[in-house]
Amino acid sequence: MRRTSITPVLLAAVTPALLLLLLAGAPQPPTFADLTREARAAYDKGDYAAFLEKTSRAAALAPGDVWVLYNLACGQALTGRRAEALRSLDALARRRVRFDLDAEKNFASIRESAGFRKAAERMAKLTAMRFSESSVAFRVPEKGFVPEGIAFDSKTGSFFVGSIRKRKIVRVPADGGASEFVASGQDGLRGALGMRVDAARRRLWVCTRAMPHMEGYAKEHAPDSSLFAFDADSGKLVREYPLPPNPEAYQEPSACDDLTLGPDGSVFVNDTDHTRVYVLPPDATNLEVLVDTPELGRTQGLAVSDDGRTLYVSNYRRVMAVNLASRRVRAVPAPADFPLNGIDGLAYYRGSLLAVQNGIEPHRVVRLTLSRDESRITAGRILEMNNPLFDEPTLGIVANGAFHYVADSQGGRFLKNPNSVPESEQREVVVLKIPLRPRQ
């Protein structure tokens, strides 16, 4: 908060209540979201000096954000700060993220330099850099499935995989062999996204949403999203829970695409189009808003700590933490040299977070080690990258001492034009697993 102009002499005579009112009226410094929005507006107007100034301030607030660092390099190149632009590109390359630098017109002033070519070549080599700790857990022999979510039933040892395109859920028992568990479109099921099993209460929880790449999609009904509870043994619908109504300020309908469970059976559900998270307490009849604040960003993956005190939330730029007792939201600091951009799936495991990053290139699975008090990320490690079975990995869960995740959703292919993906390019569902140790 920016300091007020009240002098120490006057401040001594101000009551605590009046001081709070004075501080509440003080001008607030721009947020990260404000700065990135203002930077974009400046760029669109061709005011590259303002674009660089706003982006530099955003980079100071989020030094690990590789998208901001890329924009910073653009701004530096556009304003003649060529040496600085080259240093920014080198920093991007060292963080093992790839951008198509040759296609970027903003780098015209540095394109012929040795530093630019070095950064571009280093990024190009990332496509062949392999990190490999995964093996195949199981397959679902059906093409055009477009899987997204996966769940595990610790009581029966069965896995569940949901299909966006086919609008159904299959069960894979411990001895293998997938079978239909929830039929296509059953009980009004739209695309099946994030899922979890409450083994004690025998519930399979599913986020569902109408999406362009699902069969029977009608644009006028999108996103038509809600939370479903199925009986985990029979597949019968127990109840559908609509998402809470939107405040008037929200311009877009709400939609969920991921969820997780607390130790007490609470269901936490994201709102991927807004800055909020919902909760369904045990035995409640309606979802309620847990938190709604711009700090969260547009929510993606969710994971609850084993002690049930903290909900971790990814927002495609960083990881946030929600104290479930106070509902206070804070950012989880992380090393600036390990990017958190593009996290979709998120899971908690013994003092660490497992994340699927499909929003940066190359796609990867990483483990983020938390500090002893779990207030910050102390280190990041790539567990899998450039696996030949990858075709947009999505969500994952911890089961049987391993991280199981969907390796080849093909969601991007089908989203562009769902009826034009040749069968020869369609894949069967592959779920990979990575063995886990308590701390790595």
C-alpha positions in Angstrom: 0.0 0.0 0.0 1.3 3.5 -0.9 2.1 5.6 2.1 -0.2 8.6 2.9 1.0 12.2 3.3 -0.1 12.4 6.9 2.7 13.7 9.0 3.9 12.0 12.2 2.6 15.0 14.3 -0.9 14.7 12.8 -0.9 11.0 12.9 -0.5 11.0 16.7 -3.9 12.7 17.0 -5.7 10.3 14.6 -7.8 7.6 16.2 -7.4 4.0 15.0 -10.9 4.1 13.4 -10.2 7.3 11.5 -6.8 6.1 10.5 -8.4 3.0 8.8 -10.7 5.3 6.9 -7.9 7.5 5.7 -5.8 4.5 4.6 -8.8 3.0 2.8 -9.1 6.1 0.7 -5.4 6.2 -0.2 -4.6 5.5 -3.9 -3.6 1.9 -4.5 -0.6 0.9 -6.5 -1.5 -0.9 -9.8 -1.7 -4.7 -9.6 0.0 -7.2 -11.8 -3.2 -7.6 -13.8 -3.5 -3.8 -14.1 0.0 -3.5 -15.5 -0.3 -6.3 -18.0 -3.6 -4.8 -19.3 -2.1 -1.3 -19.5 1.0 -2.7 -21.3 -1.2 -4.4 -23.9 -3.1 -1.2 -24.5 0.1 0.8 -25.0 1.4 -1.8 -27.4 -1.7 -1.7 -29.5 -1.4 2.1 -29.7 2.3 1.8 -30.8 3.5 3.5 -27.6 6.4 1.1 -27.1 8.1 3.2 -24.4 5.0 2.9 -22.2 4.7 -0.8 -23.2 8.2 -1.4 -21.9 7.6 0.7 -18.8 4.5 -1.2 -17.8 6.0 -4.6 -18.6 9.1 -3.8 -16.6 7.0 -3.1 -13.6 4.9 -6.2 -14.1 8.2 -8.3 -14.4 9.3 -6.8 -11.1 6.1 -8.1 -9.4 6.3 -11.5 -11.1 10.0 -12.3 -11.9 9.3 -15.9 -12.7 6.6 -15.3 -15.3 8.0 -16.3 -18.7 5.3 -14.7 -20.7 6.0 -11.3 -19.1 9.8 -11.9 -19.6 9.1 -12.6 -23.3 7.1 -9.3 -23.6 9.9 -7.5 -21.8 12.4 -8.7 -24.4 10.0 -7.5 -27.1 9.7 -4.1 -25.5 13.5 -3.8 -25.1 14.1 -4.7 -28.7 11.4 -2.3 -29.9 12.9 0.6 -27.9 16.5 0.1 -29.0 17.7 -1.7 -25.8 19.2 -4.5 -27.8 21.7 -5.8 -25.2 18.9 -6.0 -22.6 16.6 -7.8 -25.0 19.3 -10.4 -25.7 19.8 -10.9 -21.9 16.1 -11.4 -21.5 16.0 -14.0 -24.3 18.9 -15.8 -22.9 17.1 -16.0 -19.5 14.1 -17.5 -21.3 16.2 -20.1 -23.0 17.8 -21.0 -19.7 14.4 -21.6 -18.1 13.7 -24.4 -20.7 10.8 -22.8 -22.4 10.5 -22.5 -26.2 9.1 -19.6 -28.2 9.2 -19.3 -32.0 11.6 -16.4 -32.0 12.0 -16.4 -35.8 8.3 -15.7 -36.3 8.3 -12.7 -33.9 8.4 -9.4 -35.9 9.3 -7.4 -32.7 12.8 -8.8 -32.7 13.7 -7.3 -36.1 16.4 -5.1 -34.6 18.3 -8.0 -33.0 17.5 -10.9 -35.4 20.9 -10.9 -37.1 22.9 -10.8 -33.8 24.9 -13.7 -32.5 23.0 -13.5 -29.2 19.7 -13.9 -30.8 20.7 -16.9 -32.9 22.2 -18.5 -29.8 18.9 -18.1 -27.9 16.8 -19.3 -30.9 19.0 -22.4 -31.3 18.9 -23.2 -27.6 15.1 -23.0 -27.7 15.0 -25.2 -30.8 17.1 -27.9 -29.1 14.5 -28.1 -26.3 12.3 -30.2 -28.6 14.8 -33.0 -28.3 15.6 -32.6 -24.6 14.1 -35.5 -22.9 13.2 -36.0 -19.2 11.7 -39.4 -18.7 10.4 -40.9 -15.5 7.0 -42.2 -16.8 5.7 -45.5 -17.8 2.4 -46.6 -19.2 -0.2 -47.3 -16.4 -3.0 -48.3 -18.8 -4.7 -47.5 -22.0 -8.3 -47.0 -23.1 -8.6 -48.5 -26.6 -10.9 -45.8 -28.1 -9.9 -43.0 -30.5 -11.5 -39.6 -30.6 -12.2 -39.8 -26.8 -10.6 -36.5 -25.8 -9.9 -37.4 -22.2 -9.4 -34.7 -19.6 -10.0 -35.9 -16.0 -8.9 -39.0 -14.1 -10.0 -40.3 -10.7 -9.0 -43.2 -8.5 -11.2 -45.3 -6.1 -8.9 -46.4 -3.3 -11.5 -48.9 -2.1 -11.8 -50.9 -5.3 -8.5 -50.0 -7.0 -10.4 -48.8 -10.1 -9.6 -45.7 -12.2 -12.1 -43.5 -13.9 -11.4 -41.5 -17.1 -13.8 -38.9 -18.5 -14.3 -38.0 -22.1 -15.1 -34.5 -23.3 -15.9 -35.5 -26.8 -17.9 -38.7 -26.1 -19.6 -37.2 -23.0 -19.0 -40.3 -20.9 -16.9 -41.9 -18.2 -15.1 -45.3 -18.4 -13.9 -47.4 -15.5 -10.6 -49.3 -15.5 -10.4 -51.9 -12.8 -7.2 -53.0 -11.1 -6.9 -56.0 -13.3 -7.3 -53.9 -16.5 -9.9 -53.7 -19.2 -11.9 -50.5 -19.7 -15.7 -50.5 -19.6 -18.4 -47.9 -19.8 -19.4 -46.6 -16.4 -21.5 -43.5 -17.2 -23.0 -43.7 -20.7 -22.7 -41.0 -23.3 -24.9 -38.0 -22.3 -26.4 -40.0 -19.4 -28.4 -37.7 -17.1 -27.5 -34.7 -19.2 -23.7 -35.2 -18.8 -21.9 -32.7 -21.0 -18.1 -33.0 -21.5 -16.6 -34.8 -18.5 -13.7 -32.8 -17.1 -12.1 -32.9 -13.6 -13.1 -35.8 -11.4 -12.4 -37.3 -8.0 -13.7 -40.3 -6.0 -14.7 -40.0 -2.4 -14.0 -43.6 -1.5 -15.6 -43.4 2.0 -18.8 -41.8 0.9 -18.9 -43.8 -2.5 -19.2 -40.7 -4.7 -17.7 -40.0 -8.0 -17.6 -36.2 -8.4 -17.4 -34.7 -11.9 -17.2 -31.3 -13.4 -19.2 -31.1 -16.6 -19.3 -28.4 -19.3 -20.7 -28.0 -22.8 -17.6 -27.5 -25.1 -17.2 -27.1 -28.8 -15.3 -30.4 -29.2 -18.0 -32.5 -27.6 -20.6 -34.4 -29.6 -24.0 -32.7 -29.7 -22.6 -29.3 -28.9 -24.9 -26.3 -29.3 -23.3 -22.9 -29.1 -26.3 -21.2 -27.6 -26.2 -23.6 -24.5 -22.5 -23.1 -23.7 -20.9 -23.3 -21.2 -23.9 -25.0 -19.4 -21.6 -26.2 -16.6 -22.3 -27.9 -13.2 -21.0 -30.4 -10.7 -22.3 -34.0 -10.8 -22.3 -36.6 -8.1 -22.5 -40.2 -9.3 -22.7 -43.4 -7.1 -19.1 -44.7 -7.3 -20.4 -48.3 -7.5 -23.4 -48.2 -9.8 -22.8 -45.1 -11.9 -26.3 -43.8 -11.1 -26.7 -40.0 -10.7 -27.1 -39.0 -7.1 -27.4 -35.2 -7.7 -26.5 -32.3 -10.0 -25.3 -29.1 -8.4 -25.6 -26.0 -10.5 -22.8 -23.3 -10.1 -23.8 -20.3 -7.9 -25.3 -17.3 -9.8 -22.9 -14.7 -11.1 -22.6 -11.2 -9.7 -23.9 -8.5 -12.1 -20.3 -7.4 -12.7 -19.4 -10.7 -14.4 -19.8 -10.5 -18.2 -19.3 -14.2 -18.9 -21.2 -17.3 -17.6 -19.3 -19.4 -15.0 -17.8 -22.8 -15.9 -15.9 -25.4 -13.9 -13.3 -27.8 -15.3 -11.5 -29.1 -12.3 -12.1 -30.1 -8.7 -10.5 -31.7 -5.6 -11.6 -33.1 -2.3 -10.7 -32.1 1.3 -10.0 -34.7 4.0 -13.5 -34.1 5.4 -15.2 -34.8 2.1 -15.6 -31.1 1.1 -15.6 -30.7 -2.7 -13.7 -27.7 -4.0 -14.6 -26.6 -7.6 -12.8 -24.0 -9.8 -14.4 -21.3 -11.9 -12.2 -21.4 -15.0 -13.7 -18.2 -16.4 -13.6 -16.1 -13.2 -11.4 -15.4 -10.2 -13.2 -17.6 -7.7 -13.4 -21.1 -6.2 -16.6 -22.9 -4.9 -17.0 -25.3 -2.1 -19.6 -27.9 -1.3 -19.3 -28.8 2.4 -20.2 -32.4 3.5 -23.9 -33.0 3.3 -24.6 -29.5 1.9 -27.2 -29.1 -0.8 -25.7 -26.2 -2.7 -22.3 -25.0 -3.8 -21.2 -21.8 -2.3 -18.4 -19.3 -3.1 -15.3 -20.1 -1.0 -13.3 -17.1 -2.3 -13.7 -14.6 -5.1 -10.8 -12.2 -5.5 -8.8 -10.9 -8.5 -5.6 -12.2 -6.7 -6.6 -15.7 -7.7 -6.6 -15.1 -11.4 -8.7 -17.4 -13.6 -8.5 -20.6 -11.6 -7.3 -23.9 -13.0 -5.9 -26.9 -11.0 -6.8 -27.5 -7.3 -5.1 -29.5 -4.6 -5.6 -29.7 -0.8 -2.8 -30.3 1.6 -3.0 -33.5 3.7 -3.8 -31.6 6.8 -6.8 -30.0 5.1 -5.6 -26.5 6.0 -4.6 -25.2 2.6 -6.1 -25.2 -0.9 -3.5 -24.7 -3.6 -4.8 -23.1 -6.8 -3.0 -22.7 -10.2 -4.1 -19.9 -12.5 -1.8 -20.5 -15.5 0.7 -18.0 -14.3 1.5 -18.9 -10.7 0.3 -20.9 -7.7 -1.9 -19.4 -5.0 -2.8 -20.7 -1.6 -6.1 -20.3 0.2 -6.2 -20.7 4.0 -9.4 -22.7 4.4 -10.0 -21.5 8.0 -9.7 -17.7 7.3 -10.2 -17.9 3.5 -7.2 -15.6 3.1 -5.6 -15.8 -0.3 -1.9 -15.4 -0.9 0.7 -16.1 -3.7 3.1 -19.0 -3.1 6.6 -17.6 -3.8 8.8 -19.7 -6.1 12.3 -19.5 -7.5 12.3 -17.1 -10.5 14.3 -19.5 -12.6 11.6 -22.2 -12.6 8.5 -21.1 -14.5 5.0 -21.8 -13.1 3.2 -20.7 -16.3 0.8 -23.0 -18.0 -0.1 -25.3 -15.0 -3.3 -27.2 -15.7 -3.4 -30.3 -13.5 -2.3 -30.0 -9.9 -2.0 -32.5 -7.1 -0.6 -32.5 -3.6 1.9 -35.2 -2.4 3.8 -35.2 1.0 5.0 -31.6 1.0 5.1 -31.0 -2.7 2.9 -30.2 -5.6 2.8 -32.2 -8.8 1.8 -30.1 -11.9 1.1 -30.7 -15.5 2.2 -27.7 -17.6 0.5 -27.8 -21.0 0.4 -24.0 -21.4 4.1 -23.6 -22.2 6.4 -25.4 -24.6 7.6 -28.1 -24.3 4.8 -29.7 -22.3 6.0 -31.2 -19.1 5.2 -32.7 -15.7 7.0 -31.1 -12.7 7.4 -31.6 -9.0 7.4 -28.4 -6.9 9.0 -28.9 -3.5 7.4 -26.9 -0.7 9.2 -25.4 2.3 8.7 -27.2 5.7 6.0 -24.8 6.6 4.5 -25.2 3.1 4.4 -21.4 2.6 6.6 -21.3 -0.5 8.1 -23.3 -3.3 11.8 -24.0 -2.7 12.7 -25.9 -5.8 11.2 -27.3 -9.0 12.2 -30.4 -10.9 11.1 -31.6 -14.4 9.9 -35.2 -14.2 8.7 -35.7 -17.8 9.2 -33.6 -20.9 9.0 -34.4 -24.6 7.5 -37.9 -24.1 6.5 -39.2 -27.6 3.2 -40.2 -26.1 2.3 -36.6 -25.3 -0.4 -34.9 -27.2 -1.5 -32.3 -24.7 -1.3 -33.9 -21.3 -4.0 -32.6 -18.9 -5.0 -33.7 -15.3 -3.5 -36.1 -12.9 -3.9 -37.8 -9.5 -1.8 -39.6 -6.9 -2.6 -43.3 -6.6 -0.7 -46.3 -5.4 2.5 -44.2 -4.7 2.6 -42.8 -8.2 1.3 -39.8 -10.1 -1.1 -40.9 -12.8 -2.0 -38.4 -15.6 -3.7 -38.2 -19.0 -0.9 -38.0 -21.6 -2.7 -37.4 -24.8 -6.0 -35.5 -24.6 -5.7 -34.1 -28.1 -8.0 -31.4 -26.9 -6.4 -28.7 -29.0 -6.7 -30.7 -32.2 -10.4 -31.3 -31.7 -11.2 -27.9 -30.3 -10.2 -26.2 -33.6 -12.4 -28.3 -35.8 -13.8 -31.4 -34.0 -15.0 -33.1 -37.2 -11.9 -32.7 -39.3 -9.3 -34.7 -37.3 -8.4 -37.7 -39.6 -8.8 -41.0 -37.9 -5.1 -41.7 -38.7 -4.2 -38.8 -36.4 -6.5 -39.8 -33.6 -5.0 -41.7 -30.6 -6.2 -44.1 -28.0 -6.2 -42.9 -24.4 -2.9 -43.3 -22.7 -2.5 -42.8 -18.9 1.1 -42.5 -17.7 2.5 -42.9 -14.2 5.5 -41.5 -12.4 6.7 -43.3 -9.2 7.0 -40.9 -6.2 9.3 -40.7 -3.3 8.4 -38.6 -0.2 10.8 -35.8 -1.1 12.7 -35.4 -4.4 
